[in-house]
Amino acid sequence: MNRSQSEDSLLLLEYERSSEFCNHVDDVRNVITSFFLTAVGAAVFVLDKYGSGDLKSGPLGRAALRAGLLLYVVSFTGLLFVLVIARLRRVQLERYVMMNGILDLVLTQTRTVVPFTDAGISGRSAQAIHKRLTGSFLWTVIIVLPSSILTGIATALILGLAGVISPLDSVIGGGVGVLFFATCDRLYFLLSE
């Protein structure tokens, strides 16, 4: 079956648009991550103020409560950003599959020069550890890891409101942080595949 010149032009245009979109998704991910790391920096600053005793209790509540709530807000923002990045990744993968289909159609004899396959693009057949070693997931960990740590610290702060943070408060906070990490991990893969 011979394609017309207008069909080839349309395919080339769609390929270019998809490529631009995929690059745009990477740029958006960069902006989201940069913004989030700035928020993490602010949260660490407040945590440092609390730890040094410079953050005092006031009309808005106890210092530990305010610091803990701020850490929770930053962590929740991180979770929302993970969900956004996962959804963007899913759309990006759909575009990659479309681009691959265009390559299959247009490049008949020279297709081996561009050896991408749909299975390699989506990674759905990959083992769990291999999925977690992709650049996209590791980029997401830049958000998930600080969010998890902040969640654990916030939990320990809130539990220790009655006085000094006990070892049990720290263990519970660590467990909540690990649970937060596992939740983000699961949600990322649910929304990105």
C-alpha positions in Angstrom: 0.0 0.0 0.0 1.5 3.3 -1.0 1.0 6.3 1.2 0.4 9.7 -0.3 2.7 12.6 0.3 0.1 14.3 2.5 -0.1 11.2 4.7 3.7 11.2 5.0 3.7 14.9 5.9 1.0 14.3 8.5 3.0 11.4 10.0 6.1 13.5 10.1 4.2 16.4 11.7 2.8 14.1 14.4 6.2 12.6 15.0 7.6 16.1 15.5 4.8 17.2 17.8 5.1 14.0 19.9 8.9 14.5 20.2 8.4 18.1 21.3 5.8 17.1 23.8 8.1 14.4 25.3 10.8 17.0 25.7 8.3 19.4 27.2 7.3 16.8 29.8 11.0 16.5 30.8 11.2 20.2 31.2 8.0 20.3 33.3 9.5 17.5 35.5 12.6 19.6 36.0 10.6 22.6 37.0 8.5 20.6 39.5 11.5 19.0 41.0 13.4 22.3 41.3 10.4 23.9 43.0 10.0 21.0 45.4 13.7 20.9 46.4 13.4 24.6 47.2 10.4 23.9 49.4 12.4 21.1 51.1 15.2 23.6 51.7 12.8 25.9 53.4 11.4 23.0 55.5 15.0 22.1 56.5 15.6 25.7 57.5 12.6 25.7 59.7 13.6 22.3 61.2 17.0 23.7 61.9 15.4 26.7 63.6 13.3 24.3 65.7 16.3 22.2 66.6 18.4 25.1 67.7 15.6 26.5 69.8 15.1 29.6 67.8 11.6 28.6 66.8 9.5 29.6 69.7 5.9 28.7 70.6 3.5 31.5 69.9 -0.1 32.4 69.1 -0.2 29.8 66.3 0.8 27.0 68.6 3.7 25.1 69.9 6.9 25.2 67.9 7.0 21.4 67.4 3.5 21.4 66.1 4.1 24.2 63.7 7.3 22.7 62.4 5.7 19.2 62.1 2.7 20.6 60.2 5.0 22.5 57.8 6.9 19.3 57.2 3.6 17.5 56.5 2.6 20.2 54.1 5.8 19.9 52.1 5.6 16.1 52.1 2.0 16.2 50.9 3.1 18.6 48.2 5.8 16.1 47.2 3.1 13.4 47.0 1.0 15.6 44.7 4.1 16.2 42.5 4.8 12.5 42.3 1.2 12.0 41.1 1.6 14.7 38.5 5.0 13.3 37.3 3.5 9.8 37.1 0.6 11.0 35.0 2.9 13.0 32.7 5.1 9.9 32.4 2.1 7.9 31.3 1.2 10.4 28.6 4.9 10.6 27.6 5.0 6.8 27.2 1.9 6.9 25.0 3.6 9.4 22.8 6.7 7.3 22.6 4.6 4.3 21.5 3.0 6.5 18.8 6.3 7.7 17.6 7.6 4.1 17.5 4.5 3.2 15.4 5.3 6.0 13.0 8.9 4.7 12.7 7.6 1.2 12.0 5.4 2.5 9.3 7.9 4.9 7.6 11.2 3.1 8.1 10.8 -0.2 6.3 14.3 -1.2 5.3 16.3 1.0 7.7 14.2 0.3 10.8 17.1 -1.5 12.5 18.9 1.8 12.7 16.4 2.9 15.4 15.9 -0.3 17.4 13.2 0.8 19.8 10.3 -1.5 20.5 7.0 -0.9 22.2 7.9 -3.4 25.0 11.1 -1.6 25.6 9.4 1.8 25.8 6.7 0.9 28.2 8.7 -1.4 30.5 5.6 -3.2 31.6 7.3 -6.6 31.1 10.3 -5.5 33.2 10.9 -6.8 36.7 10.2 -4.6 39.6 13.9 -3.8 40.3 14.5 -2.9 36.6 11.5 -0.5 36.7 13.0 1.2 39.7 16.3 1.7 37.9 15.0 3.8 35.1 16.0 7.4 34.8 12.3 8.5 35.2 11.8 6.6 38.4 15.1 7.7 39.9 14.2 11.2 39.1 11.0 10.7 41.0 12.9 9.4 44.0 14.4 12.9 44.2 11.0 13.9 45.4 9.9 10.8 47.2 12.9 10.4 49.4 12.9 13.9 51.0 9.1 13.7 51.3 9.4 10.4 53.2 12.1 11.7 55.5 10.1 14.9 56.2 7.0 12.8 56.9 8.9 10.6 59.4 10.5 13.6 61.2 7.1 15.4 61.3 5.5 12.3 62.8 8.2 12.1 65.5 7.8 15.8 66.2 4.0 15.5 66.6 4.3 12.4 68.7 6.8 14.1 70.9 4.7 17.2 71.7 4.4 16.1 75.3 8.1 16.5 75.8 11.3 15.2 74.4 11.1 12.9 71.4 11.4 9.3 72.7 13.1 6.5 70.8 9.6 5.0 70.3 8.5 8.3 68.6 11.5 8.0 66.3 10.8 4.4 65.4 7.1 5.2 64.7 8.2 8.3 62.6 10.7 6.1 60.7 7.9 3.5 60.0 5.6 6.3 58.8 8.3 7.5 56.5 8.9 4.1 55.1 5.1 3.6 54.6 5.0 7.0 52.9 7.8 6.0 50.5 6.1 2.7 49.7 2.8 4.5 49.1 4.5 7.0 46.7 6.2 4.1 44.9 3.0 2.2 44.4 1.0 5.3 43.3 3.7 6.2 40.8 3.6 2.9 39.1 -0.2 2.7 39.2 -0.5 6.1 37.4 2.6 5.9 35.1 1.9 2.5 33.4 
